[in-house]
Amino acid sequence: MTLPAGFLDRPFAHRALHGPGKPENSREAVWAAVEAGYGIELDVQRSRDNAAMVFHDYGLKRLLGVAGTVQTSDLSFLAETPLIGGPTGAPTLKEVLDLVAGRVPVLIEIKDQDGAMGPNVGPLERAVADALVGYDGPVAVMSFNPHSVAAMAEAAPEIPRGLTTAAYLPENWPTIPAWRREELALIPDYKSVGACFISHDARTLTDAPVLELAAQQVPVLCWTVRSAQEESEARKIADQVTFEGYYPA
């Protein structure tokens, strides 16, 4: 399995091309990325009624201004409550795919539903697979949780999948046990989950596990660069970047 054609030929807008009037992961930000010709990186969380919602956080406060979590909220509430700074609520993955309609590549990050990168996953992955049925545009899925990537292999084996990776420094991952952080930092599950790429933290692209995979011609994407200077540095190793806060060439 390989990444779809065109996946490495353009940068990916982090949580779509968001800005004033276009909140992150919103329909408006998605449409802006399509019009600009950038790839789209987005996040999905599971609603209480098992919909794959395009939404980054577990909680609602930062993006919707209300208490609660995505997992304890119904699709209708998430869709009808406007995102802060925008005119519409959170879209479903199916709605976003219909909007993109294959015009640019879409990179879907499945947020960990276990809480500690463990095996308590499945419903969100099946919801993502359902949303992807019939979609024929360039698309791939990824997750920090290898169990989630393995679940996607079962739910939608035809969809290219990868691992989102990092150095797992304790200050950035306080809820993950030390032994699990150390394990994940080595990227040991790349082959076992049938991954065909990684997307690694741009700040630690020189970590040995990343360089080892790059030497094996594994496509290396990275997250998140925020200036042309950071992009230039990342591209010394990464095949493509995920960006925000500026407009790459």
N, C-alpha and C positions, 0 to 999 in steps of 0.2 A: 504494500500500500504506500502511496506517495501523496504529497500535497497536491491539490488541484492546480492545473495550469494557471499562471498568473498570480499565484500566491506570493511569490518572491519579487515581483516586479514593481510593487508600490508600497509605500508605508501604510500602516494601519492607524486610524484615528482611535485613540484610547477612549472607550465608552462612547464612541461615535464622535463627530466633530462638534463638540459642545462649546457653548459660549453664551453671551447675553441673549436671552429669549429662547435658548436652546439647551435645556438642562442635560446633564449626562444621561446617556442611554435612552433619551426621549425620541419620539418620532421625528421631531424637528431636527435634532442632532444627526439622526440617521439620514434624513433627506439631504442635509447639508453635506454630509460625507459623500453621498451618491453623486450629488451635483459637482463636487470638487474632484471626483474620481479616486478618492482614497479608499483603501480597504477599511472595513469596520470591525473593531474589536468590541465585544459587548459581554455583559455578565448576565447570568440567569440564576434566579432563586425560585423556590417552589412556594406557591400560595397554599392556603389551607385546603382549597378544593383541587389541589394537584395540577394547577396550571404552571407552565414554565413562563415566569415573568421576567422581562428584561429590567433588571434592577441589581445594583451592586451590593448594598448594605444588607445586613440581617435585620437591623432595626429600621424604623420608619422616620425617626425624628429629623435626621439631616436632610433628607430628600423630600419628605412630605410634610414635615412640621407637626406630626402627631405622634402620640405614643403607640407602642405596639411593635410587632415584627411581621415580616412577610409571611412566615409560616403560620401565623395565627390570624391572617387576614384573607378574606375571600377575593377572588379575581375582580368582582364587581366594585368592591371598595377601592382596591388599588388602581383600577382603571378610571374611576370617577373622581378621585382626589387629585387635583392638579399638582404636578411636581413644582417645587419652589422655583420661581423664575420662569415658568413656562405656562402655556395654556392648556396642556393636556396631562392626563395621568400616565401611569406606567403602562407600557404596551406589553402584550404577550409576544413571545418569540414568533409565533405564527404571523402575527400582524407585521412585525418587522421584516420577516422574510418576504411576505407579500409586497411590502413597500420597496424592498431592495430589488426583488424580481430578477436576481442573477446579474445585475449590472456591475457590481463590484464584489470582491471576495468578502466573506463574513467569517470571523473567527470568534467562536462562542466559548467563553469560559464558564464552566459549570462550578458554582461555588460549593465548597465543602459543606455537606449537610450532616456529617457525623459529629463535628465539633472538635475532633482531634486527629483528623486524617485517617480515621479508622474505617471499618467495613459497613457501618450503618448507613448505607446509601441504597439507591434503587429507584424510588418513585420519581425523583426529579429527572434522572437519566431517561426513564421511560417516557416522561412528558416531553423531553427534548426530542427523543426519537420520533414520537408521534407528530410533533410540529414539523419535523424534517421530511415526513413522508410526501413524496411527490415533488420536492424542491430539487431543481436541477441546476442551480447556480453553484459557483465555487464556494464551498463551505468546509469548515473543519471544526472540531471540538477539542477542548483541552480542560485540564483541571489540575490544581495542586495535589488533589487526593488521587493516588494511583488506583484506589478501589473504584472511584468514580469513572476513571478511564476504562477500567476493566468492565464495569457495568455497561458503558457505552458500546464496548466491543460485543457484548451480548445483545443489547437492545437494537443496535444499528451497525452491524459489522461492516457495512459498505461505506460508512462515513469516516474519512481520515481523522485520526485522533493523535493528540500529543500530550505532553506533560508540561504544566507550568511549573517552573523551578526557581529556586533561590538558595542562598547560603544558609537560610534559616537561623539567623542570629537571634539570640534569646530576647533581645529588646524589641524585635519586630514580631516575634511569635510567642508571646508570654503564655498562651493557653495550651501550647503543644509541649508534651513532656520532652525533657532533654534527650532521652534516648531516641525518640521518634524524630526530633529535629536533626540529630546527627545522622540518622539513617537516611532521611529524605534528602539531605544535602549531597549525598553520594549518587543520587539519581539511579538507584539500583533496579528500578522497575521498568526501565525503558523498553527492554525487549519483551518482558513477560506480559505487558499489557498491549503489545502490538502497536506501540507508538511509532510515528514516522517523522516527528519533529519535537523540539522543545521550544518553550518561550521562557527565557531566563531573565532574572533581574539584571538590568543594564549595569548596575553598580559593581557586579561581581562576575563579569563575563570571563575573567581570567582564572576562575576557579578550575582546578584540575579536571573534575568530571565533565565540565562544559568543553574544555579543550580536547579531551579524549573523544567525546562524541563528534565534535567538529572535525577532528582528524579522520574519523570514519565516514565523513561526508554526510553526516546527519544535518539536516537544515536547522539552523539556530536562529530563532526570532528572539526579540528581547522587549522588555517593558521597564520603565516607561521613560523615554527621553523627552526633555523639555526645552531643548535649544539646539540650534544647528551645530554648536560645538560638541554637545553631548552626543548628537547623532554621529558626527564624524568619528568620535572616539569609539562608539559602539560598533560601527561598521568595520573596524579593524578585525572583528571576530564574527559579529552577527551578520546573517544574510539579509535580514530585514528588521525594521524597527516598528515599535508601537510608540506613538507620540501624542503629546498634548501641549497646548500653550504657545505654539508657533506653527507655521505652515512649511513643511518640508518641500524641497524642490521636487 
